[in-house]
Amino acid sequence: MTIPEHIGKYEIRRELGKGAMGTVYEGFDPVIKRSVAIKTILAEYLANVESEAAVARFKHEAQAGGRLQHPGIVGVYEYGEDEKGAFIVMEYVQGQSLRHCLRERGRFELIDVFEVMKQLLAALDYSHRQGVVHRDIKPTNVMVLSGMKIKVMDFGVARIESSSLTQVGTVIGTPTHIAPEQLLGLPSDCRADLWSAGVILYEMLTGCGPFLADTPVTVMYKVMHIEPARPSAIVSSLPPVFDALLKRALAKKPDERFQSAREFTNALLAAFVKSKPVARPPGSSADSMLPPAPVPGVVVRNDSIGSIDTSTLGASMPLPLPVGALAEIESSLIRSIGPLAKHLVRKGMEQAKSVEEFYSRLAENIPEGVERADFLKRIERLNKAMPASMPPTSTSLPEPPSAKPAAVFDPATLAAAEKRLAQYVGPLARVLIKRAMNDSGDVQELYRKLSEQIDSEPERAAFLKGLG
């Protein structure tokens, strides 16, 4: 088929891909002077499913995708029609599909699994809150950009494709990422997207899919009836905590899965806290993504997070931030994403060219919404509290204060405090309890330090009141 010179006002440069419904092209907007991606829906396909109604649904879904404004979602710019069919104009991104990355490198290192899944679930959390369900989450619809940033494609398009296919009684491709209820033709909601995200997580951890088979029919049977092999049985080095996580993510019944992307994210964070991911071996193709290995250095006490080794903070590029401030920043990030915060702080110090860029890089690791806003507010308060001129971390380090004698706490008291704190900070409560124990001389100081991990003043007061 000849590549058209124009679609609408857009100049067509090359073909990017072809599907059952149409073709995706790289185009150029001559007015705004930017590259775009154009997905076409062929008229002959629409004719098979009542063209007028199909175009109306396609237009509605394009409008739904167009209202999604999120850094992890490919933007939709325009919907149009011509004599050849309908088309959607989208943001053009340069990168590789996650499917390509999986084929090229096999299973991912845990730190990269965390990066990709964190962003994918943040995008899904946002879209679901906007009332848009993707219904076709799979590695070919996830683009991986430089710096392990991702963008999810085809929001709003996948739903019309799925509904049209249901009408004609066919399924395109091998349905390895389609939730059981979708295969059965039952109503589906955001939990179908979360099931598909679970399949992606399984693939990234093990390097293979959970429902692979020789024929689509066998794949469908496995999806609906067979429990996949435990990830730790495929990769012996994987912590068993991921077995339980994926068992829930891939539950056949929607009610037994994670009920929201935020719930999935919290469970994923808890799994990484327990698994303690390690750095890649030297020589790995993605070594640049890793923090430097810890080396003996200065240990600084911080009331929020206890004792931390600061010798590698800012080692590659000293920014005008004191060690105490870095400890506070790491503490704030820990509240949202757990122990991986220390890796991200070091990574940010290596790559950022300014303090502002450093803060921006850290904020990107927190899902948009209240949590990110609270983190940025804490950073703003920290900036205001710092003197106008501060020595860089590489040249001036405070002397470590003398350590406090370790206090002995009643296990029942700790268990009650952890249960209470978990109501406000989720699974990170256990980590925060351990940190606070090391820095507290008595129970009241322990409670005070734990309360500092709760950002809301009313919730902080309720937490302390509940402890008696």
C-alpha positions as CSV (number, residue, x, y, z in Angstrom):
1,M,0.0,0.0,0.0
2,T,1.3,3.4,-1.0
3,I,2.1,5.8,1.9
4,P,-0.1,8.9,1.6
5,E,1.5,12.3,1.2
6,H,-0.9,14.0,3.6
7,I,-3.6,13.0,6.2
8,G,-5.6,16.1,6.9
9,K,-3.2,19.0,7.3
10,Y,-0.3,16.7,8.3
11,E,2.6,15.8,6.1
12,I,3.3,12.1,6.2
13,R,7.0,11.2,6.6
14,R,7.1,7.4,7.1
15,E,5.1,4.4,8.3
16,L,5.7,3.4,11.9
17,G,3.6,0.3,12.2
18,K,0.6,-1.6,10.8
19,G,-2.3,-3.3,12.6
20,A,-5.5,-5.0,11.8
21,M,-7.5,-1.8,11.8
22,G,-5.1,0.6,10.1
23,T,-1.6,2.0,10.0
24,V,0.4,4.4,12.3
25,Y,2.5,7.0,10.6
26,E,5.0,9.6,11.6
27,G,3.6,12.9,10.5
28,F,4.5,16.6,10.7
29,D,2.3,19.5,11.7
30,P,3.3,22.4,9.3
31,V,1.6,25.0,11.5
32,I,3.1,24.2,14.9
33,K,6.2,22.7,13.4
34,R,6.2,19.5,15.4
35,S,6.3,15.8,14.7
36,V,3.2,13.7,15.5
37,A,2.0,10.1,15.3
38,I,-1.1,9.5,13.3
39,K,-3.2,6.3,13.8
40,T,-5.6,5.6,11.0
41,I,-8.8,3.5,11.0
42,L,-9.5,2.2,7.5
43,A,-12.9,2.8,6.0
44,E,-13.2,-0.8,4.8
45,Y,-12.8,-2.0,8.4
46,L,-15.4,0.4,9.7
47,A,-17.8,-0.7,7.0
48,N,-17.9,-4.2,8.5
49,V,-19.1,-2.9,11.9
50,E,-21.6,-0.2,10.9
51,S,-19.4,2.6,9.9
52,E,-21.4,5.5,11.3
53,A,-21.7,4.0,14.8
54,A,-18.1,2.8,14.8
55,V,-16.8,6.2,13.9
56,A,-18.9,7.8,16.6
57,R,-17.5,5.5,19.2
58,F,-14.0,6.0,18.0
59,K,-14.4,9.7,18.2
60,H,-15.8,9.5,21.7
61,E,-12.8,7.4,22.8
62,A,-10.4,9.8,21.1
63,Q,-12.0,12.6,23.1
64,A,-11.6,10.5,26.3
65,G,-7.9,10.0,25.5
66,G,-7.5,13.7,24.7
67,R,-8.5,14.8,28.2
68,L,-5.7,12.8,29.8
69,Q,-2.8,15.1,30.5
70,H,-0.2,13.1,32.3
71,P,3.6,12.7,31.8
72,G,3.3,9.0,31.6
73,I,0.6,9.0,28.9
74,V,1.0,9.7,25.2
75,G,-1.1,12.8,24.5
76,V,-3.9,12.9,22.0
77,Y,-4.1,16.1,19.9
78,E,-6.8,15.7,17.4
79,Y,-9.5,13.5,15.8
80,G,-10.3,13.7,12.1
81,E,-12.1,12.0,9.3
82,D,-11.5,11.9,5.5
83,E,-12.7,9.7,2.6
84,K,-10.2,6.9,3.6
85,G,-11.4,6.6,7.2
86,A,-10.9,8.1,10.6
87,F,-7.6,9.1,12.3
88,I,-6.2,10.2,15.6
89,V,-3.2,12.5,15.9
90,M,-1.0,11.8,18.9
91,E,2.2,12.9,20.6
92,Y,5.2,11.5,18.8
93,V,7.7,9.9,21.2
94,Q,11.2,8.5,20.5
95,G,12.0,5.3,22.2
96,Q,11.5,1.6,22.1
97,S,8.5,-0.5,23.0
98,L,8.7,-2.4,26.2
99,R,8.2,-5.5,24.1
100,H,11.4,-4.7,22.2
101,C,13.3,-4.2,25.4
102,L,12.1,-7.5,26.8
103,R,13.2,-9.4,23.7
104,E,16.5,-7.6,23.7
105,R,17.5,-8.0,27.4
106,G,15.2,-10.7,28.8
107,R,14.3,-10.1,32.5
108,F,14.9,-6.7,34.0
109,E,17.0,-5.9,37.1
110,L,14.8,-5.2,40.1
111,I,15.6,-1.5,40.2
112,D,14.4,-1.1,36.6
113,V,11.3,-3.2,37.3
114,F,10.5,-0.8,40.1
115,E,11.0,2.2,37.8
116,V,8.8,0.9,35.0
117,M,6.0,-0.4,37.2
118,K,5.9,2.7,39.4
119,Q,5.3,4.9,36.3
120,L,2.9,2.5,34.6
121,L,0.7,2.2,37.8
122,A,0.9,6.0,38.2
123,A,-0.4,6.5,34.7
124,L,-3.2,3.9,35.3
125,D,-4.1,5.5,38.6
126,Y,-4.5,8.9,36.9
127,S,-6.5,7.5,33.9
128,H,-8.8,5.5,36.1
129,R,-9.6,8.5,38.3
130,Q,-10.5,10.3,35.1
131,G,-12.9,7.5,34.2
132,V,-10.8,6.1,31.3
133,V,-9.9,2.4,31.2
134,H,-7.3,1.3,28.7
135,R,-8.3,-2.3,28.3
136,D,-5.3,-3.1,26.2
137,I,-2.3,-2.8,28.4
138,K,0.6,-4.8,27.0
139,P,4.3,-4.3,26.3
140,T,3.8,-3.0,22.8
141,N,1.7,-0.2,24.2
142,V,4.3,0.9,26.7
143,M,7.1,3.0,25.2
144,V,10.5,3.2,27.0
145,L,12.3,6.5,26.6
146,S,15.8,7.5,27.7
147,G,16.4,7.4,31.4
148,M,13.9,4.6,31.9
149,K,11.0,7.0,31.5
150,I,7.9,5.4,30.0
151,K,4.8,6.5,28.2
152,V,1.6,4.5,27.8
153,M,0.1,4.6,24.3
154,D,-3.4,4.2,22.8
155,F,-5.5,5.4,25.7
156,G,-9.0,5.7,24.4
157,V,-8.2,3.8,21.3
158,A,-8.0,0.4,22.9
159,R,-11.5,0.5,24.3
160,I,-13.1,1.0,20.9
161,E,-11.0,-1.7,19.4
162,S,-12.0,-4.1,22.0
163,S,-15.7,-3.3,21.8
164,S,-15.7,-3.5,18.0
165,L,-13.9,-6.9,18.1
166,T,-16.4,-8.2,20.6
167,Q,-19.2,-7.4,18.1
168,V,-17.7,-9.3,15.3
169,G,-16.7,-12.2,17.5
170,T,-13.0,-12.2,16.9
171,V,-9.8,-11.5,18.8
172,I,-6.7,-9.8,17.3
173,G,-3.4,-11.4,18.1
174,T,-2.5,-13.8,21.0
175,P,-4.5,-12.7,24.1
176,T,-1.7,-13.1,26.6
177,H,-2.5,-9.7,28.3
178,I,-6.3,-9.8,28.2
179,A,-8.0,-10.3,31.6
180,P,-10.2,-13.4,32.0
181,E,-13.5,-11.4,32.2
182,Q,-12.6,-9.7,28.9
183,L,-12.0,-13.0,27.1
184,L,-15.4,-14.2,28.4
185,G,-17.1,-11.1,27.1
186,L,-18.1,-9.9,30.6
187,P,-18.2,-6.3,31.7
188,S,-14.7,-5.1,32.8
189,D,-13.4,-2.2,34.6
190,C,-10.0,-0.8,35.9
191,R,-9.2,-4.1,37.4
192,A,-8.7,-5.5,33.9
193,D,-5.9,-3.0,33.4
194,L,-4.3,-4.0,36.7
195,W,-4.4,-7.6,35.6
196,S,-2.6,-6.7,32.4
197,A,-0.1,-4.7,34.4
198,G,0.5,-7.9,36.5
199,V,1.3,-9.8,33.4
200,I,3.9,-7.1,32.5
201,L,5.4,-7.3,36.0
202,Y,5.7,-11.1,35.6
203,E,7.5,-10.8,32.3
204,M,9.9,-8.2,33.6
205,L,10.8,-10.3,36.6
206,T,11.2,-13.6,34.9
207,G,11.9,-12.8,31.2
208,C,8.9,-14.9,30.0
209,G,5.1,-14.6,30.0
210,P,2.9,-16.4,32.5
211,F,0.4,-17.8,29.9
212,L,2.5,-18.7,26.9
213,A,1.3,-21.5,24.6
214,D,1.4,-22.6,21.0
215,T,-2.0,-21.5,20.0
216,P,-4.3,-18.6,21.0
217,V,-7.0,-21.1,22.1
218,T,-4.5,-22.7,24.6
219,V,-3.4,-19.2,25.8
220,M,-7.1,-18.3,26.5
221,Y,-7.6,-21.6,28.4
222,K,-4.5,-20.9,30.5
223,V,-5.6,-17.3,31.2
224,M,-9.0,-18.4,32.4
225,H,-8.2,-21.7,34.2
226,I,-4.4,-22.2,34.9
227,E,-2.3,-20.7,37.7
228,P,1.1,-19.6,36.3
229,A,4.3,-20.9,37.7
230,R,5.7,-19.0,40.7
231,P,8.3,-16.4,39.6
232,S,10.8,-17.7,42.2
233,A,10.5,-21.1,40.6
234,I,11.6,-19.7,37.3
235,V,14.3,-17.3,38.6
236,S,15.7,-18.8,41.9
237,S,17.2,-15.5,42.9
238,L,13.8,-13.7,43.1
239,P,12.5,-13.2,46.6
240,P,9.4,-15.2,47.3
241,V,7.5,-12.0,48.2
242,F,6.9,-11.5,44.5
243,D,5.1,-14.9,44.3
244,A,2.4,-13.7,46.6
245,L,2.2,-10.3,44.9
246,L,1.7,-11.8,41.5
247,K,-0.7,-14.4,42.8
248,R,-3.0,-11.6,43.8
249,A,-2.3,-9.4,40.7
250,L,-3.2,-12.3,38.4
251,A,-6.2,-13.6,40.3
252,K,-8.9,-14.9,37.9
253,K,-11.7,-13.1,39.7
254,P,-11.6,-9.3,39.7
255,D,-12.7,-9.1,43.4
256,E,-9.6,-11.1,44.4
257,R,-7.2,-8.7,42.7
258,F,-5.9,-5.3,43.6
259,Q,-8.8,-3.0,43.5
260,S,-6.9,0.1,42.4
261,A,-3.6,1.1,40.9
262,R,-2.7,2.8,44.2
263,E,-3.3,-0.4,46.1
264,F,-1.1,-2.3,43.6
265,T,1.6,0.3,44.0
266,N,1.6,0.1,47.8
267,A,1.9,-3.7,47.6
268,L,4.8,-3.4,45.1
269,L,6.6,-0.9,47.4
270,A,6.2,-3.3,50.3
271,A,7.6,-6.2,48.2
272,F,10.7,-4.1,47.3
273,V,11.2,-3.1,50.9
274,K,11.3,-6.8,51.8
275,S,13.4,-7.9,48.8
276,K,16.2,-5.3,49.3
277,P,17.1,-5.1,45.6
278,V,20.8,-5.1,45.0
279,A,22.9,-3.3,42.4
280,R,23.7,-4.8,39.0
281,P,27.1,-6.5,38.5
282,P,29.8,-4.2,36.9
283,G,29.7,-4.2,33.2
284,S,25.9,-4.4,32.9
285,S,24.5,-2.5,30.0
286,A,22.5,-0.3,32.3
287,D,25.2,0.5,34.9
288,S,24.6,4.2,34.4
289,M,21.2,3.8,36.1
290,L,22.7,2.6,39.3
291,P,23.8,4.5,42.4
292,P,27.4,4.2,43.3
293,A,28.4,1.4,45.7
294,P,28.5,2.6,49.4
295,V,31.9,3.3,50.8
296,P,32.9,4.0,54.4
297,G,32.3,7.7,55.3
298,V,30.7,10.1,57.6
299,V,27.5,9.0,59.4
300,V,25.1,11.8,60.2
301,R,22.2,11.5,62.6
302,N,18.9,12.9,61.5
303,D,15.9,13.0,63.7
304,S,13.6,11.9,60.9
305,I,15.4,8.9,59.6
306,G,18.1,7.9,62.1
307,S,21.7,7.4,61.0
308,I,22.6,7.5,57.3
309,D,25.9,7.1,55.5
310,T,26.4,10.4,53.5
311,S,29.8,9.7,52.0
312,T,28.3,9.0,48.5
313,L,25.7,11.7,48.5
314,G,26.6,14.1,45.7
315,A,29.9,12.4,45.2
316,S,29.9,12.8,41.4
317,M,28.5,16.4,41.3
318,P,28.4,18.4,44.5
319,L,25.3,20.6,44.7
320,P,25.0,23.5,47.2
321,L,23.1,21.4,49.7
322,P,24.3,20.5,53.2
323,V,24.3,16.9,54.3
324,G,21.6,17.6,56.8
325,A,19.3,18.8,54.1
326,L,20.0,15.7,52.0
327,A,19.1,13.6,54.9
328,E,15.8,15.5,55.3
329,I,15.1,15.1,51.5
330,E,15.8,11.4,51.7
331,S,13.5,11.1,54.6
332,S,10.7,12.8,52.8
333,L,11.1,10.6,49.8
334,I,11.1,7.5,51.9
335,R,7.6,8.3,53.2
336,S,6.3,7.9,49.6
337,I,8.5,5.2,48.0
338,G,10.4,3.4,50.8
339,P,14.1,2.5,51.0
340,L,14.7,2.9,47.3
341,A,14.7,6.6,48.1
342,K,18.4,6.5,49.0
343,H,19.3,5.1,45.6
344,L,17.2,7.8,43.8
345,V,18.8,10.6,45.9
346,R,22.3,9.5,44.9
347,K,21.2,9.0,41.3
348,G,19.7,12.5,41.3
349,M,22.9,14.0,42.8
350,E,24.9,12.3,40.0
351,Q,22.8,13.5,37.1
352,A,21.2,16.8,38.1
353,K,22.9,20.0,36.9
354,S,21.1,22.2,39.5
355,V,19.3,22.0,42.8
356,E,16.0,22.7,41.0
357,E,16.6,19.8,38.6
358,F,17.5,17.6,41.5
359,Y,14.2,18.3,43.2
360,S,12.3,17.8,40.0
361,R,13.9,14.4,39.4
362,L,13.0,13.2,42.8
363,A,9.4,14.4,42.5
364,E,9.0,12.4,39.3
365,N,9.3,9.2,41.4
366,I,6.1,10.0,43.3
367,P,2.7,9.6,41.6
368,E,1.0,12.8,40.8
369,G,-1.5,14.1,43.3
370,V,-1.5,14.7,47.0
371,E,1.7,12.7,47.7
372,R,3.8,14.6,45.2
373,A,2.4,18.0,46.3
374,D,3.2,17.2,49.9
375,F,6.7,16.2,49.0
376,L,7.3,19.5,47.1
377,K,5.8,21.4,50.1
378,R,8.3,19.8,52.4
379,I,11.1,20.6,50.1
380,E,9.9,24.2,49.9
381,R,9.8,24.5,53.7
382,L,13.3,23.0,53.8
383,N,14.6,25.5,51.4
384,K,13.2,28.4,53.4
385,A,14.8,27.0,56.5
386,M,18.3,26.8,55.0
387,P,20.6,29.8,55.2
388,A,21.1,31.8,52.0
389,S,24.6,30.5,51.4
390,M,25.4,26.8,52.2
391,P,28.6,25.0,51.6
392,P,28.5,22.1,49.2
393,T,28.3,18.6,50.6
394,S,31.7,17.6,49.3
395,T,33.6,20.2,51.2
396,S,31.9,20.6,54.5
397,L,30.4,17.8,56.6
398,P,29.1,18.2,60.1
399,E,30.7,16.1,62.9
400,P,28.6,13.1,63.8
401,P,26.9,13.6,67.2
402,S,27.4,11.0,69.9
403,A,25.1,8.0,69.6
404,K,22.2,7.6,72.0
405,P,22.1,4.5,74.2
406,A,19.8,1.9,72.7
407,A,16.4,1.8,74.5
408,V,14.5,-1.5,75.0
409,F,10.9,-1.4,73.9
410,D,8.1,-3.8,74.7
411,P,7.2,-5.9,71.6
412,A,3.5,-5.4,72.2
413,T,4.0,-1.6,72.3
414,L,5.9,-1.7,69.0
415,A,3.3,-3.9,67.4
416,A,0.5,-1.6,68.4
417,A,2.4,1.5,67.2
418,E,3.1,-0.2,63.9
419,K,-0.5,-1.2,63.4
420,R,-1.6,2.4,64.2
421,L,1.0,4.0,61.9
422,A,0.1,1.7,59.0
423,Q,-3.3,3.4,58.9
424,Y,-1.5,6.5,57.7
425,V,1.6,5.5,55.8
426,G,0.8,1.9,54.7
427,P,3.3,-0.9,54.5
428,L,6.2,1.5,55.2
429,A,5.2,1.6,58.9
430,R,7.5,-1.4,59.7
431,V,10.6,0.3,58.2
432,L,9.8,3.6,60.0
433,I,9.3,1.8,63.3
434,K,12.8,0.3,63.0
435,R,14.4,3.6,62.2
436,A,12.7,5.4,65.0
437,M,13.6,2.7,67.5
438,N,17.3,3.3,66.8
439,D,17.0,7.0,67.6
440,S,14.5,7.0,70.5
441,G,15.4,6.9,74.2
442,D,11.9,6.2,75.5
443,V,8.4,5.4,74.3
444,Q,7.2,9.0,74.2
445,E,10.1,10.0,71.9
446,L,9.4,7.0,69.7
447,Y,5.8,8.1,69.3
448,R,6.8,11.6,68.6
449,K,9.3,10.5,65.9
450,L,6.7,8.3,64.3
451,S,4.1,11.1,64.3
452,E,6.6,13.2,62.3
453,Q,6.1,10.8,59.4
454,I,2.5,11.9,59.0
455,D,2.2,15.1,57.1
456,S,-1.4,16.0,58.0
457,E,-1.6,17.8,61.4
458,P,-5.1,16.5,62.2
459,E,-4.0,12.9,61.3
460,R,-0.8,13.3,63.3
461,A,-2.8,14.4,66.4
462,A,-5.2,11.5,65.9
463,F,-2.3,9.1,65.7
464,L,-0.8,10.3,69.0
465,K,-4.3,10.3,70.6
466,G,-4.9,6.7,69.5
467,L,-1.7,5.6,71.2
468,G,-2.9,6.9,74.6
